[in-house]
Amino acid sequence: MGRAKEIIVKVIPSKIANEFVKKHHYSGKVVPNSTLHFGCFLDGKLHGVMSYGCSMQKSSIIGLVQPCLWNEMLELNRMAFDEYLPKYSESRCISISIKLIKKNAPHIKWIISYADGCQCGDGTIYRASGFQLTGIKQNTTMLLMPNGQIMADKTLNNSNYKTKGQSAGYWKRNGAKAIEGKQLRYIYLIDKTCKITVPILPFSKIDEMGAGMYKGEKRKICDVSITANAAGLQLAEDGQHDHIALSI
C-alpha cells in the first residue's frame, strides 16, 4: 500500500469540506444535508473529503436494515479526492472514517451509499471497503435539465432548493430527461447483529446488467479483478461475493 499508510483521516469543518467537494467532485455540487465531514491528509495537506449525513430518501430506505431507527444510520453522500493520493487510498480512507464513526458515534448501525453508474463509476471503492451490493436499477433520478445542467431529483425536491412550481415533477414535464445509465446501492453494516432485509447481489451482477463504469467510461468489472491480481492485490471471497481486499 506504500504511502497510503501515511494518510491521516480526521473530522473537518463543513466550510472547508464543501469548498474541496465543489472543486474536486465531478458534479461540482455539495449535498445540503451533509453534516459530518472527514478530511484525508497527506504531507500536511488536504487531498480528500468524505461527507456523511441523513438520507433525503427516508421512506425508501428505512426498512432496508432491521432492527434500526432512523437516527441509527448515515448516508455517505459525497466523496472527492484529488490526484495526489496514492492509488487505492480511497478505500483505506473510507475504512478509517467508519472506524471513527464506530468509536465516536456508537449508536450508528449502518451506512448506505450510491454509485453513479451514469456519470462516474460502479462502486469499486465500496466493494473494496466491504460494502454489500443491494440494488442495481435504471437511472430515473439524475436529470439532464433543459439548460444542459445535470441535477438529482432529490435536490430539486429539497426544501432548501425548490421554488414554487419547480420540483422534479415539474421539470420532468417540461423538458428534463433521465440520463442513461444505472444507479447502484451499497450497504455497510457496522452493527453485525442487524440484518439487511433485501437480497444481497453478487458483484457479477454488475456485468450481467451492463452497469460497469469507471470515470464515466463503460467497462466490465471482471477486467478490474484481472488488473488487481496483476497489481498484487488479494482477491477475497465471502461466499457469493468477490471483492478486492485492501489492507487497512
N, C-alpha and C positions, 0 to 999 in steps of 0.2 A: 504493500500500500504506500510505501515511501513517505512523502511529506504530508500525506493526508492525516497521519497520526499527530501532526503538529497543530492541526486546526483546533481553535478554541470556539466553543458554542456558548453563547450567553444571551440573556434577555436584553433587548434594546428598546428605546422609546419608539412609539408609533411614528413620530415625525421622521426620524432617521430611516426607519424601515420603509415607510411609504415612498420616500424620495428615491431610495435604492430600487424598489419594485417598479416605479414609474420609468426609471431609466433602463432597467435590465430585463423586465418581464416582456415576453413577446406581445402581450396585449397593451402594454403601456398604462394599465389601469390597476388600481387597488380595489380590494373588496371592503365595502364600508363597515361590515360587521367584524372585521379582524380586530382582535383585542389583545392577543398575545403574540409577540414577535421575537424570534430568535435571530441573532446575527452570527455569521460564521466568519471568524477572523484568522488570517494567516499573515505572518510577518507584521503584526500590529495593525493591519488594515482590514476593513470590512469588504468581504468578497462574496457574501451570500446572505439571503434572508429567507426565513420560513415564517409564514403568518398563519396563526390559528384563530378560530372564533366559532361562535354558534352558527349553525347552518340556517340558511334562509329558506330551506325546504323542509320544515318541521313535519308536516303531515305525511310526506312521502318516505321519511327515513326513521321516524320514531320507533317503528316496530321491527327494524332490521336486526337489532340486537336485544336480547332479553336475558334476565331482567335488567332494566335500565331506565332511569329517569332522564328527562330532557336535559337537565343540567349536569349529567354524568358523561357527556360525550363532547367532542370537539371536531370541527372540520378543519383539515389542513387545506386552506383555500388559496394560498399563494406561495410559490417558491420561485426564487430568482437568484441566479448565480452568474458571476462574470467568468471570463476565461482564465483567470489567474490560478484558480484552484486546480489541484491535480485531478486527473481522470478518476472517476468513480468516487469522488469526495461527497457527492450529494447524498448517497445512501448512508454514509457514515454520519453526516450532519443530521439527517432525519432520525437516525437511531439514537444519537446523543440527545436530541430535543425530546424524544419520547421518554428517555430515562429521566430527564429533568422534570418533565410533567409528572411522571410516576412518583418521583421523590417529593415534589413540592405541591402537587395537586392530586393527592391520592384518591380523591373521590371520582376522578375521571377514569372511566372504564373502557372506553374505546374511541377510535379515531376513524373518521371517514374522509376520503379524498377522491377526486375525479381526475382522470386523464383525458385530455382533449385530443382525441384522435382525428379531429378535423383540421387543426392548425399546428399542433405541436408534436405530441408523442403518445405512445400507447401505455406508458406507465412502467418503463424499465426500472426507474428509481424505486417505485413502490414495491415491485416484485423483489428487488434486491434487498429491501428493508424488511421483508417478512409480511407484507400486506397480503390479504386474500382477495382474489378477484371475485366479485359477486354480481357483476352485471355488465353486459355489453348491449348497447342499443343504438339505433339510428338516431343521429342528432336531430332534435326538434327545438332545442333551446338556444343555440348560438345562431343569431340572426344577422344576415347581411342587410344593413339598412339602406334606404334609397340613396343616401349620400355617400355610400361606399364604406361606412364605418361598420365594424362588427361589434355587436352588443349581445350580452346574455339576457334572456327574457327575465330572469330573476332580478337583474339590475334595473331593467326598465320598470319592473313592478315594485321595486323597493320604494318605500315612502320617502326616503331621502332624495330620490332621483325623480320619481314620477311627477308629472304635472297633469292637470285635468285633461282627459281625453287622449293621453299619450302613453298608455300602458302597452305591454307587449301585444295584447289582443288588438289594440288599435293599429299598431304598426303592421301586424300580420295581415290586417285587412287593407292596408294602404301601402303595399309595395315591399315590405320586409320579407325576406325568404330565408328559410333554414339552410345553412351551408352544408355541403356534402361531407359525410364522414360519420364516425362512430364516437360515442361517449362511453368511457369505461369507468366502472365504480369499484373502488378498493376499500377494504375494511381492515383495521388492525385492532386486535383485542389486547388491551393492556391487562384487564382482569380475565384470566383464563377460565374462570368459573362461569362467565357469561357465554351465551350461545348465539351464533349467527343463525337467524331464522329463515334465510333464503338460501337456495343452492349455492355452494362454492364451486366455481367453474375452474376446470383445468386450464392452465395458461395456453395450451394448444388450441383452445377455442378462439384465441385472438386471430390466429392464422386462418382457421376454419371460416370465420366470419369476415375475413378481409379487413380487420381492424388495425393491423400493424402499421405503425407510423413512427418516424424519428425525425425530429427537427423539421416537421412539415412535409417529409417525403415518405411515400408509401414503402413498406418493407415487410419482410417476414421475420418473426421473432426467432424462428429456428436458425436463421443466419446469425443472430446475436449469440446464441449458445455456442455456435462454432467459433465465433470471434473470441468469446470469453474463454473457451478452452485454450485457444492459441495464445491468449494473454496470460495464461497460468492461473485463472480464477477457478475456484472449485464449484462444480455444479452439484447442488444438493437435491435430494428427493424427499418429499414429505407425503408419501402415499400417491396421490393423484396429481401432484404439482411439481413441476421442475422450475427451479429458480436459481438465480445467481446468488451465491452465499458470499458476502464480503465480510472479512474480519473487522471487528469493531474495537 
